Amino acid sequence: MLIEEVIQHLEVLAPTAYAEDFDNVGLLVGNSNTTVTGILVTLDTLEIIVDEAIENNCNLIISFHPIVFKGIKKFNGTNYVERVVMKAIKHDIAIYAIHTALDNALQGVNDMICEQLGLINRRILIPQSGNIKKLITFAPTKEAEQLKTKLFKAGAGAIGNYTNCSFSSEGIGTFRASDKANPTLGEIGKTHYENETQIQVTYPKHLERIIIKALFENHSYEEVAYEITSLENNNQHIGMGMIGELVEPMEEVSFLKHIKETFKTGCVRHSELLDKPIKKVAVLGGSGSFAIKNAQRAGADIFITADLKYHQFYEAEKRLILADIGHYESEQYTKNLIVSYLRKKISNFAIILSDKNTNPIQYL
């Protein structure tokens, strides 16, 4: 199996098209045409992780956080980023980062947090907008159903829990072929009138190349007429954070202790307690202060995240509890998620869960 084939599996779980603009995801080091000998999955790529990959004969590291985030102008080994990249290249080890692509995935980082807490009725906290597209095309009416079927098979027409969604309308199309054309219908130099069906389907933007390929391969016209537009609709299956509910409400302190135990954190920093039971829980792995208002609007009793600053705790406004459980702690189960997913997809070589703790923060 090539690295590219592993990447294709990861793209199904967490398409890089949905990563945040500021992020650096994908294959950061290495050649995608390299044959895989083994895969090591980690939260962070440090020198000890590269050493672990060498020891286990793994030439592909899948890391949640990208080791290269900003541009590197020199490779002198003067900092840990340069040393990691240099050692990986020296030992022909590729590094793939998934980061906010997995943050935004429906079954990604935040779903894993919800799973650990036993939350039900989960949904995306901040649905992403602008990643749904619409294709409009025109086909001879007698071919329209077959073309729609091919587009559906390529992934078009899926809306939430529904598939094969489309809208069609019929009319008369006209065209005149020039002497350089090779028309499948009509005659050169004469205006042709054809009973046509207009087909409209939506699709997620990461499938655009596949959708257009299916359109051209299954359309009979020499020149295919089509339009693509980007929709501003929120995608309820892609986005940051999640919100869910406890099966049974819990008292505040008891729930905070439950969080501390579940995520094995040195401490839970939290805002003022409100003396009311916890039922609705919002979560966002990593630095999530930007989502405080979203958690409030969603009616959360508590918002679990990390990297909150002093003054941001005031933003709780006695409307919910803010709980900072630590950056590493909030994302620690992510590598388990990736390993579990890949082991279901790939069984012919080793997929190893790194046993190294890469948390840079220690507690006394």
C-alpha positions in Angstrom: 0.0 0.0 0.0 1.2 3.5 -0.9 1.1 6.5 1.4 -1.4 8.0 -1.0 -3.8 5.2 -0.4 -3.6 5.7 3.4 -4.3 9.4 2.8 -7.4 8.5 0.8 -8.8 6.7 3.8 -8.0 9.7 6.1 -9.7 12.0 3.6 -12.9 10.0 4.1 -12.7 10.5 7.9 -11.6 14.1 7.8 -11.4 15.8 4.4 -8.6 18.4 4.4 -10.9 20.7 2.4 -12.7 21.5 5.7 -9.6 22.4 7.7 -9.4 26.0 8.9 -7.6 28.5 6.6 -4.9 29.2 9.2 -4.0 25.5 9.5 -1.3 23.4 7.8 -2.7 19.9 7.2 -1.9 17.1 4.8 1.4 15.4 3.9 4.0 17.7 5.4 7.1 15.5 4.8 7.7 12.7 2.4 6.5 11.4 -1.0 2.9 10.1 -1.3 4.1 7.4 -3.8 6.2 5.7 -1.1 5.2 2.1 -0.1 4.1 2.0 3.5 6.0 -0.3 6.0 4.1 0.8 9.1 2.1 3.6 10.6 2.7 5.4 13.9 -0.1 7.6 15.2 0.6 10.4 17.6 -0.8 13.7 18.9 2.4 15.6 18.3 5.5 14.8 16.2 8.6 15.3 18.4 12.1 13.7 18.1 11.1 10.9 20.5 8.2 10.1 18.1 10.5 9.9 15.1 12.8 7.6 17.1 9.7 5.5 18.0 8.8 5.3 14.3 12.4 4.1 13.5 12.3 1.5 16.3 9.0 0.1 15.0 9.9 0.2 11.3 7.2 2.8 10.6 7.8 5.1 7.6 4.6 7.1 8.0 3.7 9.2 11.1 0.2 10.4 11.3 0.1 13.3 13.7 -2.8 15.3 15.0 -0.9 18.6 15.3 1.3 19.7 12.4 5.0 19.9 13.2 5.4 22.6 10.5 2.9 25.4 11.1 4.7 28.5 9.9 7.2 28.8 7.1 10.7 27.5 7.7 13.6 29.4 6.0 16.5 27.4 7.3 17.2 23.8 8.4 20.1 24.1 10.8 18.6 22.0 13.7 18.5 25.0 15.9 15.0 24.2 17.2 12.8 21.2 17.7 10.8 21.7 14.6 13.9 21.7 12.3 15.4 18.7 14.1 12.2 16.7 13.7 11.9 17.4 10.0 15.6 16.8 9.4 15.6 13.4 11.3 12.4 12.4 9.4 13.9 13.1 6.0 17.2 11.4 6.9 15.3 8.2 7.8 12.8 8.4 4.9 9.8 8.9 7.3 6.7 10.8 6.0 4.7 13.0 8.3 0.9 13.6 7.7 -1.0 16.1 9.9 -4.8 16.0 10.2 -5.5 18.7 12.9 -8.5 21.0 12.2 -9.8 18.7 9.4 -10.5 16.2 12.2 -11.6 19.0 14.5 -14.3 19.8 12.0 -15.3 16.2 11.2 -18.6 14.8 12.5 -16.9 11.8 14.0 -13.7 13.6 15.0 -12.1 15.2 18.0 -15.2 16.6 19.6 -17.3 13.5 19.0 -14.6 11.6 20.8 -14.8 13.9 23.8 -18.6 13.4 23.9 -18.1 9.7 23.7 -15.8 9.7 26.7 -18.4 11.7 28.7 -21.3 9.5 27.5 -23.2 12.3 25.9 -26.3 11.6 23.8 -28.2 13.7 21.2 -25.0 15.1 19.8 -24.8 17.8 17.2 -22.2 20.3 15.8 -21.9 23.4 17.9 -20.7 25.7 15.1 -21.7 24.4 11.7 -19.4 25.4 8.9 -20.9 27.4 6.1 -19.8 27.8 2.5 -18.8 24.2 1.9 -21.9 23.0 0.1 -22.0 23.4 -3.6 -24.7 23.1 -6.2 -24.3 21.6 -9.7 -26.8 22.5 -12.4 -26.5 20.7 -15.7 -28.7 19.9 -18.8 -29.1 16.5 -20.5 -31.3 15.0 -23.1 -34.4 13.9 -21.2 -34.0 10.3 -22.3 -30.6 10.2 -20.6 -31.4 12.3 -17.5 -32.2 9.5 -15.0 -29.1 7.5 -15.9 -26.9 10.6 -15.5 -28.5 11.4 -12.1 -27.8 7.9 -11.0 -24.1 8.3 -11.8 -23.9 11.6 -10.0 -25.6 10.1 -6.9 -23.1 7.3 -7.0 -20.2 9.8 -7.0 -21.6 11.4 -3.9 -23.9 14.1 -5.1 -27.4 14.6 -3.8 -26.7 13.7 -0.1 -28.4 16.0 2.4 -28.2 15.0 6.0 -29.8 11.6 6.5 -31.2 11.6 2.9 -29.5 10.5 -0.4 -30.5 10.7 -4.1 -31.8 14.3 -3.6 -32.2 16.3 -6.8 -34.5 18.7 -8.6 -35.4 18.3 -12.3 -37.3 20.5 -14.8 -37.9 20.0 -18.5 -37.6 22.4 -21.4 -36.2 22.8 -24.9 -32.5 23.3 -25.4 -31.0 24.7 -28.5 -27.5 24.6 -30.1 -25.8 24.8 -33.5 -22.6 22.9 -34.1 -19.7 24.6 -36.0 -17.7 22.8 -38.7 -15.1 22.0 -36.1 -17.6 20.2 -33.8 -18.4 16.5 -33.6 -22.0 16.6 -32.3 -23.7 13.5 -30.8 -27.1 15.1 -31.7 -28.0 17.5 -34.5 -26.2 18.4 -37.7 -23.3 20.8 -38.3 -24.4 24.2 -39.3 -28.1 23.7 -38.3 -29.8 24.9 -35.1 -30.9 21.8 -33.2 -33.8 21.7 -30.7 -33.6 19.0 -28.0 -36.0 18.0 -25.2 -33.7 18.5 -22.2 -33.9 18.0 -18.4 -32.3 20.5 -16.1 -30.7 18.6 -13.2 -29.8 20.3 -9.9 -27.9 18.5 -7.2 -25.9 19.7 -4.2 -22.7 18.1 -3.0 -19.9 18.7 -0.4 -17.0 20.7 -1.8 -14.4 18.0 -1.2 -16.1 15.8 -3.7 -16.1 18.3 -6.6 -13.4 16.6 -8.6 -15.2 13.3 -8.4 -18.6 14.8 -9.2 -17.3 16.7 -12.3 -15.5 13.6 -13.5 -18.7 11.6 -13.2 -20.6 14.3 -15.1 -18.2 14.3 -18.1 -17.8 10.6 -18.2 -21.5 9.9 -18.3 -22.8 12.9 -20.4 -23.3 12.2 -24.1 -22.7 15.8 -25.3 -19.4 16.8 -26.8 -19.6 20.1 -24.9 -21.3 19.7 -21.5 -23.2 22.7 -20.2 -23.1 23.1 -16.4 -23.0 25.6 -13.6 -21.4 25.4 -10.2 -22.4 27.7 -7.3 -21.3 27.9 -3.7 -24.1 27.9 -1.1 -23.9 29.8 2.2 -26.1 27.2 3.9 -24.6 25.8 7.2 -23.4 22.2 6.9 -24.8 20.5 10.0 -22.3 17.7 9.7 -19.1 19.8 9.5 -17.9 22.3 12.0 -16.2 23.1 15.3 -17.3 21.8 18.7 -20.2 19.7 19.7 -23.1 19.8 22.1 -24.9 16.9 23.7 -26.7 15.8 26.8 -26.0 13.6 29.8 -28.3 10.7 30.2 -29.1 11.9 33.7 -28.3 15.4 35.1 -25.4 15.6 37.5 -24.6 18.0 40.3 -21.9 20.6 39.3 -19.0 19.5 41.5 -19.7 15.8 40.8 -19.5 16.5 37.1 -16.3 18.5 37.4 -14.7 15.6 39.3 -16.0 13.3 36.6 -14.3 15.4 33.9 -11.1 15.5 35.9 -11.1 11.7 36.3 -12.1 11.0 32.7 -9.5 13.2 31.1 -6.8 12.5 33.7 -6.0 16.2 34.1 -3.9 17.7 36.8 -6.7 20.3 37.5 -9.9 21.7 36.0 -9.9 25.5 35.9 -13.5 26.6 36.0 -15.7 29.7 36.3 -18.2 30.4 39.1 -20.6 27.6 39.9 -24.3 28.3 39.4 -25.9 25.9 41.8 -27.9 24.1 39.2 -27.6 20.6 37.7 -25.6 19.9 34.6 -27.5 18.4 31.7 -26.5 20.1 28.4 -22.8 19.9 27.7 -20.8 21.8 25.0 -17.3 20.7 24.1 -14.5 22.0 21.9 -11.1 20.3 22.0 -8.0 22.5 22.1 -8.2 26.3 22.2 -11.9 27.0 22.2 -12.5 30.5 23.8 -13.9 31.7 20.5 -16.9 29.4 21.0 -18.1 30.7 24.4 -21.0 32.7 23.0 -22.0 29.8 20.7 -22.2 27.5 23.8 -24.3 30.1 25.6 -26.7 30.5 22.6 -27.0 26.7 22.4 -28.2 26.6 26.0 -25.2 24.7 27.4 -25.0 24.3 31.2 -21.2 23.9 30.9 -18.6 24.4 28.1 -15.5 22.2 28.2 -12.5 23.4 26.3 -8.9 24.5 26.9 -6.5 27.5 26.9 -8.9 30.0 28.5 -7.3 33.3 29.6 -8.0 35.0 32.9 -10.6 37.6 31.6 -12.3 35.0 29.4 -13.7 33.3 32.5 -15.8 36.4 33.1 -17.5 35.7 29.8 -19.5 33.0 31.5 -21.8 35.8 32.6 -23.5 33.4 35.1 -25.1 31.8 32.1 -23.0 28.6 32.1 -19.8 27.2 33.6 -16.6 27.4 31.7 -14.2 24.5 32.3 -10.6 24.5 31.1 -9.3 20.9 31.2 -6.0 21.5 29.4 -5.1 21.4 25.7 -3.4 18.0 25.6 -6.0 16.5 27.9 -8.9 17.6 25.7 -7.4 16.0 22.6 -5.6 13.0 24.0 -8.1 10.4 22.8 -7.7 11.7 19.2 -4.9 9.3 18.4 -7.0 6.4 19.6 -9.7 7.4 17.2 -7.4 7.5 14.2 -5.8 4.1 15.1 -9.2 2.5 15.5 -10.5 3.9 12.2 -7.4 2.9 10.2 -7.3 -0.6 11.7 -10.8 -1.2 10.3 -9.7 0.0 6.9 -6.2 -1.5 6.7 -5.2 -4.8 8.0 -2.1 -5.8 6.1 0.6 -4.0 8.1 1.2 -2.5 11.6 -0.7 0.6 12.8 0.8 1.5 16.1 -0.5 3.8 18.7 2.3 5.9 20.1 2.9 5.3 23.8 4.8 8.6 24.3 3.2 11.4 26.3 3.9 14.6 24.3 2.1 16.9 26.8 4.5 19.9 27.3 2.6 21.0 30.4 3.3 19.4 33.7 1.4 19.7 37.0 2.9 19.7 40.5 
